[in-house]
């Protein structure tokens, strides 16, 4: 028997249905469905994971930092709210004992490889090297059967190792830095308030803050635009002065006066025709940007919808950076299938009449998956939600456009001379639709058809005027623009960028769904980290490790090398953080606690062991107070203290350099030495 591990239950159902000779037998254990079937005389069991079944967690119950001693544990232990994964792990564990062979059929990317690797190693208790790999980019029967008969001999260990390294690095950065921020606020204010940052989250927030500062520091500058309003054939047209902006008001006045004196005639006419080639196939980033522009979908929503279309079998795998289609893809079959839908039939029939189907392609490639394309599976009424229908329509129309002829646009530039000054009247129209016939609803071309002008003809001027304007600050990023900026900077991956943006919203660091504004909390976090430990939010450092994870995938570096280097780098960063923990905490506490509530820790004296400050601290579990050295954990000097009463330092010391303090509780005052072994410790 062979066990095939799918990434999700609905994908398991698709695989079972595609590979079964006849109908697969659906069974259930612990409420989790799995399938038994036969193919070529072999019995197959198709069982699902439910995304990641295992996550990283510390080996010891320790809330301090840094912490690097971590291990893979069931995801319901690593994260709250994942109890449902327990039954999937139990199912795989039981099924693994019944079979001799294993095949991983998770999504073919780094995350899918990590899901398969950890499921094999921990749930099935088998060496991942024993498993073969189904590799596919679409969940159609023909794609899945083809993948079955062309099994890879092993999982892709380059992708698995890169994915494992990414999980470890993200855990190291996210958990340690978040703990550091939380401890810093506690040290400054005595309150446990959780703040977070991460390896990609911090640098992403940084460039959003930089834009926010540009906007805040922007000083508007006045300028003038000059327009000539004319009439031709009963229509009004506006010609703009040849310079976009005139920075001096007196100069603008002079130009208007001189232009009004005339004469006003057509000086030149320039007509150009330009081919506009079809757009290239969708990679995920481009799909997210176009879906935002057309429908206002957030990048995360677009990814979720595209993933759903993939799992339903209607489009190919969405997490791709490729702008190229598979060479062996049966274009004619897909277009014939799309022709069954009335809205695409006219365009499909045009393409099917062509002697050759050759799509336009872009430059970007992805070794794991091709560009996004419709599979040719035709949705039935009710198969898709309204939002899925919108995205599917965009994917289909983009695909059909790839094979169509270029569009032809005509631009007209009429130069009008008014006295010594030139004004430009512009027009543009589509003279041949080409691919715009199918995809034009998602492309914005302004159609301005001008009447016929002749060089030298007099122009009927209605008005020549100047308008005062002010320069505007740079626009805030839209969600789609953030994804593009992350892509340009090399932050995150095609699969993680949308989630990073969502996390920034969840943390309260940014707000605004269309125009992203950084909140005061987000501004303060970056301002503080820039001031004290700028490497935490370094774009360059994050990009450097992204490149190294690519090298792991290529087999040029080991995951152990990269993880160790990251550990050493982060250790240095956290050492620097600890030195400035109180200052960082004080800055952050002003915004998260309130400036009027931030109190510096009470210093009762100097540490007799290292010379640091002895301050009042609180046990995170019990909430009880004690006196400890500010240089902890390097210095472990602590003293117990009475839990009631105000602590008043005296500036005096007693046994072994221990401070003498006054405990004031109502009218009662007690003078004590902090050293509990002091024989005369009360009433000194």
BELFEN-V264351 format. One record per helix or strand. SS is the DSSP state (~ for helix, > for strand). FROM is the first residue (numbers start at 1). TO is the last residue. If there is no record, write none. Layout:
SS&FROM&TO ; SS&FROM&TO
This chain:
>&2&6 ; ~&9&19 ; >&25&29 ; >&32&39 ; >&42&48 ; >&54&58 ; >&70&74 ; ~&75&78 ; ~&85&96 ; >&101&105 ; ~&110&123 ; ~&128&130 ; >&132&133 ; ~&141&148 ; >&152&152 ; ~&157&189 ; ~&201&217 ; >&222&232 ; >&235&241 ; >&246&246 ; ~&249&261 ; >&264&276 ; >&282&282 ; ~&284&295 ; ~&299&311 ; >&315&315 ; ~&331&338 ; ~&342&352 ; >&372&372 ; >&374&374 ; ~&386&401 ; >&407&418 ; >&421&432 ; ~&436&442 ; >&448&448 ; >&458&458 ; >&460&470 ; ~&479&489 ; ~&497&506 ; >&510&511 ; >&517&518 ; ~&520&532 ; ~&534&537 ; ~&539&553 ; ~&559&579 ; ~&581&597 ; >&603&606 ; >&613&618 ; >&625&629 ; >&638&640 ; >&646&653 ; ~&655&657 ; >&659&665 ; >&668&673 ; >&682&682
